[in-house]
Amino acid sequence: MKQKRLIMFIPSIEGGGVEKNLFIIGNYLSKKIDKISLITSSEENNKKFNKKIKLITPKNFISNESNRKLKYLLCLFLLLKEIIKNRNILIFSFQANFYCSIICKIFNIKIITRSNSSPEGWSNNIIKETIFKILFKLPDVNIVNSYKFRIKLKKRFNINATCIYNPLDKKEIKKKSLFKIKDRFYSDKKTLKIINIGRFTDQKDHLTLLNAANILKKKIKFKLLIIGRGSNKKKMISYIQQNNLTKFIKLINFKKNPYPYIKKSDLFILSSRYEGLPNVLLEALTLKKFIISSNCPTGPSEILDNGKGGLLFKVGNYNNLVKKINYFLLNKKECEQKLRYANKRLSRFDYNYNLKRYYDLIQKYIN
């Protein structure tokens, strides 16, 4: 039998860590696999993919602002069409994994799924948990991006997932960090420069970070830059204005290249309620920035080796976050040692090694 055509599936490309990994993994696989396609509604991202990857998109343009459910529905219909045309395919799903898996199993198509965030974000009641126990058994392989994530899936759903770390392209990050930016928000050298990058959603819990900043404004000189976009932006702006934080905090829209901003900062803070394996922490460490992160499931504690490579605070506890920031200011030598340790441990996320693991896994099902 001929080698199967690989079809990657991601209805909505929104610019986060999932998408970064999609571009990296997809472009790498396109150099190894003869026939490769991508089903997505986000046609405007075609320049980020190798020309060898055939984009399959809805005929009518769908904007990034369109309803995500609509994108899912249209792309699932496109997947169904591809399956009907030719069954000699392998599906690699990055999004809407359960819907994708159901269609594949109906037509006896092999499917590999990649999950990106801890169950705390999407499995929060008994009914969902019962349904997910069934749905997780449909894919031929479930890939996760951290070992703690893998343990959680085993405990909650009795699933033996495969862990492959996010491939970290250190050279590209360092290269892009050299671009000059005109923003003068960080111009005062005597001020603690803090940065946070993430979608403005409940998951990222910016309110905890803003509450900590509201306490800090009376104690230290700092500037907090928050980069992102999302549904909570108006709430965040309102909080900043009501608490007289406009001199201390600046929100800027999502940046395709956030690395020059990270490079100018002193401290990276992640305040999430849950994650998978946050790329942004790996990127901050690549640029040798100290990290204070919520000890959320999963990823941060694994990246920071349970606090050996940075500081962890209790999820949602802004007073605990304030204490960690003060600790960072008062214990510079110890924090420098932690940062050096964390930087050495980035070898786990080696770019070529982890990409090869993806290819080796796919090879088992594509031939």
Contacts in CASP RR format, 6 or more apart in sequence:
PFRMAT RR
TARGET T0000
AUTHOR 0000-0000-0000
METHOD contacts of the structure
MODEL  1
MKQKRLIMFIPSIEGGGVEKNLFIIGNYLSKKIDKISLITSSEENNKKFN
KKIKLITPKNFISNESNRKLKYLLCLFLLLKEIIKNRNILIFSFQANFYC
SIICKIFNIKIITRSNSSPEGWSNNIIKETIFKILFKLPDVNIVNSYKFR
IKLKKRFNINATCIYNPLDKKEIKKKSLFKIKDRFYSDKKTLKIINIGRF
TDQKDHLTLLNAANILKKKIKFKLLIIGRGSNKKKMISYIQQNNLTKFIK
LINFKKNPYPYIKKSDLFILSSRYEGLPNVLLEALTLKKFIISSNCPTGP
SEILDNGKGGLLFKVGNYNNLVKKINYFLLNKKECEQKLRYANKRLSRFD
YNYNLKRYYDLIQKYIN
1 88 0 8 1.000
2 88 0 8 1.000
3 33 0 8 1.000
3 34 0 8 1.000
3 35 0 8 1.000
3 366 0 8 1.000
3 367 0 8 1.000
4 88 0 8 1.000
4 89 0 8 1.000
4 90 0 8 1.000
4 110 0 8 1.000
4 365 0 8 1.000
4 366 0 8 1.000
4 367 0 8 1.000
5 35 0 8 1.000
5 36 0 8 1.000
5 37 0 8 1.000
5 86 0 8 1.000
5 88 0 8 1.000
5 89 0 8 1.000
5 90 0 8 1.000
6 29 0 8 1.000
6 33 0 8 1.000
6 35 0 8 1.000
6 36 0 8 1.000
6 37 0 8 1.000
6 89 0 8 1.000
6 90 0 8 1.000
6 92 0 8 1.000
6 362 0 8 1.000
6 366 0 8 1.000
7 36 0 8 1.000
7 37 0 8 1.000
7 38 0 8 1.000
7 39 0 8 1.000
7 56 0 8 1.000
7 79 0 8 1.000
7 82 0 8 1.000
7 89 0 8 1.000
7 90 0 8 1.000
7 91 0 8 1.000
7 92 0 8 1.000
8 22 0 8 1.000
8 26 0 8 1.000
8 36 0 8 1.000
8 37 0 8 1.000
8 38 0 8 1.000
8 39 0 8 1.000
8 53 0 8 1.000
8 92 0 8 1.000
8 93 0 8 1.000
8 94 0 8 1.000
9 38 0 8 1.000
9 39 0 8 1.000
9 40 0 8 1.000
9 75 0 8 1.000
9 79 0 8 1.000
9 91 0 8 1.000
9 92 0 8 1.000
9 93 0 8 1.000
9 94 0 8 1.000
9 95 0 8 1.000
9 96 0 8 1.000
9 100 0 8 1.000
10 18 0 8 1.000
10 19 0 8 1.000
10 22 0 8 1.000
10 38 0 8 1.000
10 39 0 8 1.000
10 40 0 8 1.000
10 42 0 8 1.000
10 93 0 8 1.000
10 94 0 8 1.000
10 95 0 8 1.000
11 39 0 8 1.000
11 40 0 8 1.000
11 41 0 8 1.000
11 68 0 8 1.000
11 71 0 8 1.000
11 72 0 8 1.000
11 74 0 8 1.000
11 75 0 8 1.000
11 76 0 8 1.000
11 95 0 8 1.000
11 96 0 8 1.000
12 40 0 8 1.000
12 41 0 8 1.000
12 42 0 8 1.000
12 64 0 8 1.000
12 68 0 8 1.000
12 71 0 8 1.000
12 72 0 8 1.000
12 95 0 8 1.000
13 19 0 8 1.000
13 22 0 8 1.000
13 40 0 8 1.000
13 42 0 8 1.000
13 45 0 8 1.000
13 64 0 8 1.000
14 42 0 8 1.000
14 64 0 8 1.000
14 199 0 8 1.000
15 254 0 8 1.000
16 198 0 8 1.000
16 199 0 8 1.000
16 279 0 8 1.000
17 116 0 8 1.000
17 166 0 8 1.000
17 278 0 8 1.000
17 279 0 8 1.000
17 280 0 8 1.000
18 94 0 8 1.000
18 95 0 8 1.000
18 116 0 8 1.000
19 45 0 8 1.000
20 279 0 8 1.000
21 94 0 8 1.000
21 114 0 8 1.000
21 145 0 8 1.000
21 166 0 8 1.000
21 167 0 8 1.000
21 279 0 8 1.000
22 94 0 8 1.000
23 48 0 8 1.000
23 49 0 8 1.000
24 167 0 8 1.000
24 169 0 8 1.000
24 355 0 8 1.000
25 167 0 8 1.000
25 355 0 8 1.000
25 358 0 8 1.000
26 36 0 8 1.000
26 38 0 8 1.000
26 49 0 8 1.000
26 50 0 8 1.000
26 53 0 8 1.000
27 49 0 8 1.000
27 50 0 8 1.000
27 53 0 8 1.000
28 167 0 8 1.000
28 355 0 8 1.000
28 358 0 8 1.000
28 359 0 8 1.000
29 36 0 8 1.000
29 358 0 8 1.000
29 359 0 8 1.000
29 362 0 8 1.000
30 36 0 8 1.000
30 49 0 8 1.000
30 50 0 8 1.000
30 52 0 8 1.000
30 53 0 8 1.000
31 50 0 8 1.000
31 52 0 8 1.000
32 359 0 8 1.000
33 362 0 8 1.000
33 366 0 8 1.000
36 52 0 8 1.000
36 53 0 8 1.000
36 54 0 8 1.000
37 53 0 8 1.000
37 54 0 8 1.000
37 55 0 8 1.000
37 56 0 8 1.000
37 82 0 8 1.000
38 49 0 8 1.000
38 53 0 8 1.000
38 54 0 8 1.000
38 55 0 8 1.000
38 56 0 8 1.000
39 56 0 8 1.000
39 57 0 8 1.000
39 75 0 8 1.000
39 78 0 8 1.000
39 79 0 8 1.000
39 82 0 8 1.000
40 55 0 8 1.000
40 56 0 8 1.000
40 57 0 8 1.000
40 75 0 8 1.000
41 57 0 8 1.000
41 58 0 8 1.000
41 62 0 8 1.000
41 66 0 8 1.000
41 71 0 8 1.000
41 74 0 8 1.000
41 75 0 8 1.000
42 57 0 8 1.000
42 62 0 8 1.000
42 64 0 8 1.000
43 55 0 8 1.000
43 57 0 8 1.000
43 61 0 8 1.000
43 62 0 8 1.000
44 64 0 8 1.000
46 55 0 8 1.000
49 55 0 8 1.000
56 78 0 8 1.000
56 82 0 8 1.000
57 78 0 8 1.000
58 74 0 8 1.000
58 75 0 8 1.000
58 78 0 8 1.000
62 70 0 8 1.000
62 71 0 8 1.000
62 74 0 8 1.000
72 95 0 8 1.000
72 96 0 8 1.000
72 99 0 8 1.000
75 96 0 8 1.000
76 96 0 8 1.000
76 99 0 8 1.000
76 100 0 8 1.000
76 103 0 8 1.000
79 91 0 8 1.000
79 100 0 8 1.000
79 103 0 8 1.000
80 103 0 8 1.000
82 89 0 8 1.000
83 89 0 8 1.000
83 103 0 8 1.000
83 104 0 8 1.000
83 107 0 8 1.000
83 109 0 8 1.000
87 107 0 8 1.000
87 108 0 8 1.000
87 109 0 8 1.000
89 109 0 8 1.000
90 109 0 8 1.000
90 110 0 8 1.000
90 111 0 8 1.000
90 112 0 8 1.000
90 362 0 8 1.000
90 365 0 8 1.000
90 366 0 8 1.000
91 100 0 8 1.000
91 104 0 8 1.000
91 109 0 8 1.000
91 110 0 8 1.000
91 111 0 8 1.000
91 112 0 8 1.000
92 111 0 8 1.000
92 112 0 8 1.000
92 113 0 8 1.000
92 114 0 8 1.000
92 362 0 8 1.000
93 100 0 8 1.000
93 101 0 8 1.000
93 111 0 8 1.000
93 112 0 8 1.000
93 113 0 8 1.000
93 114 0 8 1.000
93 139 0 8 1.000
94 114 0 8 1.000
94 116 0 8 1.000
97 113 0 8 1.000
97 114 0 8 1.000
97 115 0 8 1.000
97 139 0 8 1.000
98 132 0 8 1.000
98 135 0 8 1.000
98 138 0 8 1.000
100 111 0 8 1.000
100 113 0 8 1.000
101 111 0 8 1.000
101 113 0 8 1.000
101 135 0 8 1.000
101 138 0 8 1.000
101 139 0 8 1.000
102 135 0 8 1.000
102 138 0 8 1.000
103 109 0 8 1.000
104 110 0 8 1.000
104 111 0 8 1.000
104 138 0 8 1.000
104 139 0 8 1.000
105 111 0 8 1.000
105 138 0 8 1.000
110 140 0 8 1.000
110 365 0 8 1.000
111 138 0 8 1.000
111 139 0 8 1.000
111 140 0 8 1.000
112 139 0 8 1.000
112 140 0 8 1.000
112 141 0 8 1.000
112 143 0 8 1.000
112 361 0 8 1.000
112 362 0 8 1.000
112 365 0 8 1.000
113 139 0 8 1.000
113 141 0 8 1.000
113 142 0 8 1.000
113 143 0 8 1.000
114 143 0 8 1.000
114 144 0 8 1.000
114 145 0 8 1.000
115 142 0 8 1.000
115 143 0 8 1.000
115 144 0 8 1.000
115 145 0 8 1.000
115 149 0 8 1.000
115 153 0 8 1.000
115 161 0 8 1.000
116 145 0 8 1.000
116 276 0 8 1.000
117 203 0 8 1.000
117 274 0 8 1.000
117 275 0 8 1.000
117 276 0 8 1.000
118 149 0 8 1.000
118 152 0 8 1.000
118 274 0 8 1.000
118 275 0 8 1.000
118 276 0 8 1.000
118 296 0 8 1.000
118 297 0 8 1.000
118 298 0 8 1.000
118 299 0 8 1.000
119 132 0 8 1.000
119 152 0 8 1.000
119 153 0 8 1.000
119 156 0 8 1.000
119 157 0 8 1.000
119 297 0 8 1.000
120 273 0 8 1.000
120 274 0 8 1.000
120 296 0 8 1.000
120 297 0 8 1.000
121 203 0 8 1.000
121 273 0 8 1.000
121 274 0 8 1.000
122 128 0 8 1.000
123 129 0 8 1.000
123 132 0 8 1.000
123 156 0 8 1.000
129 156 0 8 1.000
129 157 0 8 1.000
132 157 0 8 1.000
133 157 0 8 1.000
133 158 0 8 1.000
136 142 0 8 1.000
136 153 0 8 1.000
136 157 0 8 1.000
136 159 0 8 1.000
137 159 0 8 1.000
140 365 0 8 1.000
141 162 0 8 1.000
141 361 0 8 1.000
141 365 0 8 1.000
142 153 0 8 1.000
142 159 0 8 1.000
142 161 0 8 1.000
142 162 0 8 1.000
143 161 0 8 1.000
143 162 0 8 1.000
143 163 0 8 1.000
143 164 0 8 1.000
143 358 0 8 1.000
143 361 0 8 1.000
144 150 0 8 1.000
144 153 0 8 1.000
144 161 0 8 1.000
144 162 0 8 1.000
144 163 0 8 1.000
144 164 0 8 1.000
144 276 0 8 1.000
145 163 0 8 1.000
145 164 0 8 1.000
145 165 0 8 1.000
145 166 0 8 1.000
145 276 0 8 1.000
145 277 0 8 1.000
146 163 0 8 1.000
146 165 0 8 1.000
146 276 0 8 1.000
146 277 0 8 1.000
146 298 0 8 1.000
146 299 0 8 1.000
146 302 0 8 1.000
147 163 0 8 1.000
147 302 0 8 1.000
148 297 0 8 1.000
148 298 0 8 1.000
148 299 0 8 1.000
148 301 0 8 1.000
148 302 0 8 1.000
149 161 0 8 1.000
149 163 0 8 1.000
149 276 0 8 1.000
149 277 0 8 1.000
149 297 0 8 1.000
149 298 0 8 1.000
149 299 0 8 1.000
150 161 0 8 1.000
150 162 0 8 1.000
150 163 0 8 1.000
152 297 0 8 1.000
152 298 0 8 1.000
153 159 0 8 1.000
153 161 0 8 1.000
154 160 0 8 1.000
154 161 0 8 1.000
162 361 0 8 1.000
164 354 0 8 1.000
164 357 0 8 1.000
164 358 0 8 1.000
164 361 0 8 1.000
165 277 0 8 1.000
165 348 0 8 1.000
165 349 0 8 1.000
165 354 0 8 1.000
166 277 0 8 1.000
166 279 0 8 1.000
166 282 0 8 1.000
166 349 0 8 1.000
166 354 0 8 1.000
167 349 0 8 1.000
167 350 0 8 1.000
167 351 0 8 1.000
167 352 0 8 1.000
167 353 0 8 1.000
167 354 0 8 1.000
167 355 0 8 1.000
167 358 0 8 1.000
168 282 0 8 1.000
168 283 0 8 1.000
168 286 0 8 1.000
168 346 0 8 1.000
168 349 0 8 1.000
168 350 0 8 1.000
168 351 0 8 1.000
168 354 0 8 1.000
169 351 0 8 1.000
170 286 0 8 1.000
170 346 0 8 1.000
170 351 0 8 1.000
173 259 0 8 1.000
173 283 0 8 1.000
173 286 0 8 1.000
173 287 0 8 1.000
174 259 0 8 1.000
174 286 0 8 1.000
174 287 0 8 1.000
176 257 0 8 1.000
176 259 0 8 1.000
176 260 0 8 1.000
177 259 0 8 1.000
177 260 0 8 1.000
177 262 0 8 1.000
177 263 0 8 1.000
177 287 0 8 1.000
178 260 0 8 1.000
179 257 0 8 1.000
179 259 0 8 1.000
179 260 0 8 1.000
180 260 0 8 1.000
181 260 0 8 1.000
181 261 0 8 1.000
181 264 0 8 1.000
183 252 0 8 1.000
183 261 0 8 1.000
185 223 0 8 1.000
185 225 0 8 1.000
185 250 0 8 1.000
186 193 0 8 1.000
186 223 0 8 1.000
186 225 0 8 1.000
186 264 0 8 1.000
186 265 0 8 1.000
188 221 0 8 1.000
188 223 0 8 1.000
190 221 0 8 1.000
191 221 0 8 1.000
191 222 0 8 1.000
191 223 0 8 1.000
192 220 0 8 1.000
192 221 0 8 1.000
192 222 0 8 1.000
192 223 0 8 1.000
192 266 0 8 1.000
192 267 0 8 1.000
192 325 0 8 1.000
192 329 0 8 1.000
193 222 0 8 1.000
193 223 0 8 1.000
193 225 0 8 1.000
193 264 0 8 1.000
193 265 0 8 1.000
193 266 0 8 1.000
193 267 0 8 1.000
194 222 0 8 1.000
194 223 0 8 1.000
194 224 0 8 1.000
194 225 0 8 1.000
194 265 0 8 1.000
194 266 0 8 1.000
194 267 0 8 1.000
194 268 0 8 1.000
194 269 0 8 1.000
194 325 0 8 1.000
195 224 0 8 1.000
195 225 0 8 1.000
195 226 0 8 1.000
195 227 0 8 1.000
195 261 0 8 1.000
195 262 0 8 1.000
195 265 0 8 1.000
195 267 0 8 1.000
195 268 0 8 1.000
195 269 0 8 1.000
195 289 0 8 1.000
196 206 0 8 1.000
196 209 0 8 1.000
196 224 0 8 1.000
196 225 0 8 1.000
196 226 0 8 1.000
196 227 0 8 1.000
196 268 0 8 1.000
196 269 0 8 1.000
196 270 0 8 1.000
196 271 0 8 1.000
197 226 0 8 1.000
197 227 0 8 1.000
197 228 0 8 1.000
197 258 0 8 1.000
197 261 0 8 1.000
197 262 0 8 1.000
197 280 0 8 1.000
198 204 0 8 1.000
198 226 0 8 1.000
198 227 0 8 1.000
198 228 0 8 1.000
198 280 0 8 1.000
199 228 0 8 1.000
199 229 0 8 1.000
199 230 0 8 1.000
200 206 0 8 1.000
200 228 0 8 1.000
200 229 0 8 1.000
200 230 0 8 1.000
200 231 0 8 1.000
200 232 0 8 1.000
200 233 0 8 1.000
200 236 0 8 1.000
201 230 0 8 1.000
201 231 0 8 1.000
201 232 0 8 1.000
202 232 0 8 1.000
202 273 0 8 1.000
203 272 0 8 1.000
203 273 0 8 1.000
203 274 0 8 1.000
204 271 0 8 1.000
204 272 0 8 1.000
204 273 0 8 1.000
205 271 0 8 1.000
205 272 0 8 1.000
205 273 0 8 1.000
205 294 0 8 1.000
205 315 0 8 1.000
205 316 0 8 1.000
206 226 0 8 1.000
206 232 0 8 1.000
206 236 0 8 1.000
206 271 0 8 1.000
207 235 0 8 1.000
207 236 0 8 1.000
207 239 0 8 1.000
208 271 0 8 1.000
208 294 0 8 1.000
208 315 0 8 1.000
208 316 0 8 1.000
208 317 0 8 1.000
208 318 0 8 1.000
208 321 0 8 1.000
209 224 0 8 1.000
209 226 0 8 1.000
209 269 0 8 1.000
209 271 0 8 1.000
209 318 0 8 1.000
209 321 0 8 1.000
210 236 0 8 1.000
210 239 0 8 1.000
210 240 0 8 1.000
210 243 0 8 1.000
210 245 0 8 1.000
210 249 0 8 1.000
211 318 0 8 1.000
212 318 0 8 1.000
212 319 0 8 1.000
212 321 0 8 1.000
212 322 0 8 1.000
212 325 0 8 1.000
213 222 0 8 1.000
213 224 0 8 1.000
213 245 0 8 1.000
213 248 0 8 1.000
213 249 0 8 1.000
214 243 0 8 1.000
214 245 0 8 1.000
215 318 0 8 1.000
215 319 0 8 1.000
215 322 0 8 1.000
216 222 0 8 1.000
216 248 0 8 1.000
216 322 0 8 1.000
216 325 0 8 1.000
217 244 0 8 1.000
217 245 0 8 1.000
217 248 0 8 1.000
219 326 0 8 1.000
220 325 0 8 1.000
220 329 0 8 1.000
222 248 0 8 1.000
223 248 0 8 1.000
223 249 0 8 1.000
223 250 0 8 1.000
224 248 0 8 1.000
224 249 0 8 1.000
224 250 0 8 1.000
225 249 0 8 1.000
225 250 0 8 1.000
225 252 0 8 1.000
225 261 0 8 1.000
225 265 0 8 1.000
226 236 0 8 1.000
226 249 0 8 1.000
226 250 0 8 1.000
226 251 0 8 1.000
226 252 0 8 1.000
227 251 0 8 1.000
227 252 0 8 1.000
227 253 0 8 1.000
227 254 0 8 1.000
227 255 0 8 1.000
227 258 0 8 1.000
227 261 0 8 1.000
228 251 0 8 1.000
228 252 0 8 1.000
228 253 0 8 1.000
228 254 0 8 1.000
228 255 0 8 1.000
229 253 0 8 1.000
229 254 0 8 1.000
233 251 0 8 1.000
236 251 0 8 1.000
237 251 0 8 1.000
239 245 0 8 1.000
240 246 0 8 1.000
240 249 0 8 1.000
240 251 0 8 1.000
255 261 0 8 1.000
258 283 0 8 1.000
259 283 0 8 1.000
259 287 0 8 1.000
262 268 0 8 1.000
262 283 0 8 1.000
262 284 0 8 1.000
262 287 0 8 1.000
262 289 0 8 1.000
263 287 0 8 1.000
263 289 0 8 1.000
265 289 0 8 1.000
266 289 0 8 1.000
266 290 0 8 1.000
267 289 0 8 1.000
267 290 0 8 1.000
267 291 0 8 1.000
267 292 0 8 1.000
267 325 0 8 1.000
267 328 0 8 1.000
268 280 0 8 1.000
268 281 0 8 1.000
268 284 0 8 1.000
268 289 0 8 1.000
268 290 0 8 1.000
268 291 0 8 1.000
268 292 0 8 1.000
269 291 0 8 1.000
269 292 0 8 1.000
269 293 0 8 1.000
269 321 0 8 1.000
269 325 0 8 1.000
270 278 0 8 1.000
270 280 0 8 1.000
270 281 0 8 1.000
270 291 0 8 1.000
270 292 0 8 1.000
270 293 0 8 1.000
270 294 0 8 1.000
270 300 0 8 1.000
271 293 0 8 1.000
271 294 0 8 1.000
271 316 0 8 1.000
271 321 0 8 1.000
272 278 0 8 1.000
272 293 0 8 1.000
272 294 0 8 1.000
272 296 0 8 1.000
272 300 0 8 1.000
272 315 0 8 1.000
273 294 0 8 1.000
273 296 0 8 1.000
273 315 0 8 1.000
273 316 0 8 1.000
274 296 0 8 1.000
274 297 0 8 1.000
274 298 0 8 1.000
275 296 0 8 1.000
275 297 0 8 1.000
275 298 0 8 1.000
275 299 0 8 1.000
275 300 0 8 1.000
276 298 0 8 1.000
276 299 0 8 1.000
277 298 0 8 1.000
277 299 0 8 1.000
277 302 0 8 1.000
277 303 0 8 1.000
278 293 0 8 1.000
278 299 0 8 1.000
278 300 0 8 1.000
278 303 0 8 1.000
281 291 0 8 1.000
281 293 0 8 1.000
281 299 0 8 1.000
281 300 0 8 1.000
281 303 0 8 1.000
281 304 0 8 1.000
282 303 0 8 1.000
282 346 0 8 1.000
282 349 0 8 1.000
284 291 0 8 1.000
285 291 0 8 1.000
285 303 0 8 1.000
285 339 0 8 1.000
285 342 0 8 1.000
285 343 0 8 1.000
285 346 0 8 1.000
286 343 0 8 1.000
286 346 0 8 1.000
288 339 0 8 1.000
288 343 0 8 1.000
289 339 0 8 1.000
290 310 0 8 1.000
290 328 0 8 1.000
290 335 0 8 1.000
290 336 0 8 1.000
290 338 0 8 1.000
290 339 0 8 1.000
291 303 0 8 1.000
291 304 0 8 1.000
291 309 0 8 1.000
291 310 0 8 1.000
291 311 0 8 1.000
291 342 0 8 1.000
292 310 0 8 1.000
292 311 0 8 1.000
292 312 0 8 1.000
292 313 0 8 1.000
292 321 0 8 1.000
292 324 0 8 1.000
292 325 0 8 1.000
292 328 0 8 1.000
293 300 0 8 1.000
293 304 0 8 1.000
293 310 0 8 1.000
293 311 0 8 1.000
293 312 0 8 1.000
293 313 0 8 1.000
294 300 0 8 1.000
294 312 0 8 1.000
294 313 0 8 1.000
294 314 0 8 1.000
294 315 0 8 1.000
294 316 0 8 1.000
294 321 0 8 1.000
295 301 0 8 1.000
295 312 0 8 1.000
295 313 0 8 1.000
295 314 0 8 1.000
295 315 0 8 1.000
296 315 0 8 1.000
300 312 0 8 1.000
301 307 0 8 1.000
301 312 0 8 1.000
303 342 0 8 1.000
303 345 0 8 1.000
304 310 0 8 1.000
304 311 0 8 1.000
304 312 0 8 1.000
304 342 0 8 1.000
305 341 0 8 1.000
305 342 0 8 1.000
305 345 0 8 1.000
306 312 0 8 1.000
307 338 0 8 1.000
308 338 0 8 1.000
308 341 0 8 1.000
308 342 0 8 1.000
309 338 0 8 1.000
309 339 0 8 1.000
309 341 0 8 1.000
309 342 0 8 1.000
309 345 0 8 1.000
310 335 0 8 1.000
310 338 0 8 1.000
310 339 0 8 1.000
310 342 0 8 1.000
311 324 0 8 1.000
311 327 0 8 1.000
311 328 0 8 1.000
311 335 0 8 1.000
311 338 0 8 1.000
312 324 0 8 1.000
313 320 0 8 1.000
313 321 0 8 1.000
313 323 0 8 1.000
313 324 0 8 1.000
314 320 0 8 1.000
327 335 0 8 1.000
328 335 0 8 1.000
END
